[in-house]
């Protein structure tokens, strides 16, 4: 047996597969933000009749992300090359809000008074220019420990080419202040660009104690139940043992969203669809990702709370438009959805857990798209009157802010000011959809891809409810809703491969390299990677090796990561780069010199066949016709229970398809059909 558990901001999801890879059990419980492991154990505890002894747990969690967002971490110190104390303060010249007159730079995780410089210097090839001053290191460590620092990040200039000085600092820390956590930039990000490398290393050091404590608590509880090894999903879409996560916790920052993408790719691939856009709408936010040729787009530069993270990650864009996103008024008196979320506690007003502010879920309940007695399969009844009241209060606020402030201002017609809760709910629905469509454009159109050439794969508890409307915004004509859509991230954990990514920076012009030189560097990188995996008990059997190069035109300040075949020669690498540049930016310059910057290697161990999460069809089709607010008026809408729909069944909108973990809305003009694998395929009419 294998167990997958994913912790989201609102719900924690569980999927259990039996020894043959078939779906054995599912579960969904409210998340416990104060300690996510409590929800994990609650979900597992509900499998009372299942013998889980020896069963491994594959886990996705936002524990590392939340530590950074909430700034809940250790007192952190940083040791740098002499002269580079302000590397985190200077940052880059670009700004995320260009014309904000009150702009403030992102606040580093390390306070400036806790940064220490030590004499040492390497050149760009890793050759020592100034020896490491070990006495200065000892003094710096002692000072930081005396100031209450419990975790130290180390970032020396050009250490990605020669880690010896940083490794010696770690040895000295263990001698002077044993027990302190240490993160080395040469191990976290073995690539150039000093600021991003230092920033990433501080993130790793900041989340390390939190992640270690979380994993320790969880592993103890699993051991008490006699369960097997704990593994976690990385941000790059691969699974690794918990022991590795303890060493490099930064790799699990986007753990949960990456799992959902992996599951969506598996389901779409089985349906014969390789080009998709994934849309994971949960309770707190919506995550979207572009997949071409069955491969999710990967980025090596990301941000978390405006802090740069230079790491290979699935290229996911997140927007604060989830089911629990709070609806309010912006400073100009206009409706605004998110980014604040009601989360799991207290949750939307309709949850009856103390929430009073209206949310996207409240809007959908008010319209009639979510039936109060059918939420979570009827296990948690919703309060429709509370949802309507919350939206009614917001409608009153909106009316007040819309009235003229002076006698000279003409008063708008009363009908333009008065909005019923149901009308306001439709406005909320549209605003949320526009926000999600914008996120999809960010990962598709702005990357040189037309979203209309892709199928939208919608999952998460709320994703299928909004998917067709979002597709309309983008001109997408097909939407796929997998079975058990609200559990897709947990399923994705079980369908993911073991994966590790390695990289090294060496800047050279391709034209100056001999035909076999690229292969030589990849060979050195593979040898180091194989040795590291062997130390962790991973042998070479069944390992798939993938190669990539970061390439750029001479003079450019950015690179493109280009997949290349094994044994690639410089001429072929240049041609592949020109093609990638033309796809991304609409032009290329074949006559210009091309530089290789970073070599990337992925080692992957395929997990093998995992059964698709098909719906078990039971009995006759269950259908009710009920009123739903559509276009400002009540219209009759077909409500169908998904587990009663056999392959081949089709329905024309307006319709709502309900299941335990998600709700799918089929708007007018759309048709939903059940395929052989029990996916719902929504298509838009001509």
ABEGO torsion letter per residue (X at the ends): XBBBBBBBAABBBBBBBBAAGBBABBBBBBBBAABAAAAAAAAAAABAABBABGBBBBBBBAAAAAAAAAGBBBBBBBBBBBGAAAAAAAEBABBABAABAABBBBBBABBAAABBBBBEBBBAAGBBABBBBAAAAAAAAAAAAAAGBABBBBBBBGAAABAAAAAAAAAAAAAABBGBBBBBAAAABBBBGAAAAAAAAAAAAAAAAAAAAAAAAAAAAAAAAGBBBBBBBBAAGBBBBAAAAAABAAAAAAAAAAAAAAAAAAAAAAAGBABBBBBBBBAABBBBBBBBGGBBBBBABBBBGGBBBBBBBBBBBBBBBBAABBBBBBAAGBBBBOABBAEAOAEBAAAGAGBABBBAAAAAAAAGABBAAABGGGABBBBAAAAAAAAAAAAAAAAAAABBABAABBBBBAAAABBBAAAAAAAAAAAAAAAAAAAAAAAAAAAGBBAAABBBBBBEAAAAAAAAAAAAAAGBABBBBBBGAAAAAAAAAAABBBBBBBBBBBBBBAAABBAAAAAAAAAAAAAAAAAAAAAAGBBABGBBBBBBBBBBBBGBABBBBBBBBBGBBAAAAAAAAAAAAAAAAGBBBAABBBBBABBBBBBBBBAEBBBBBBBBBBEBBBBBBBBBBBGGBBBBBBBBBAAABBBGBBBBOBBBBBBAABBBBBBBGBBBBBBAAGBBBBBBBX
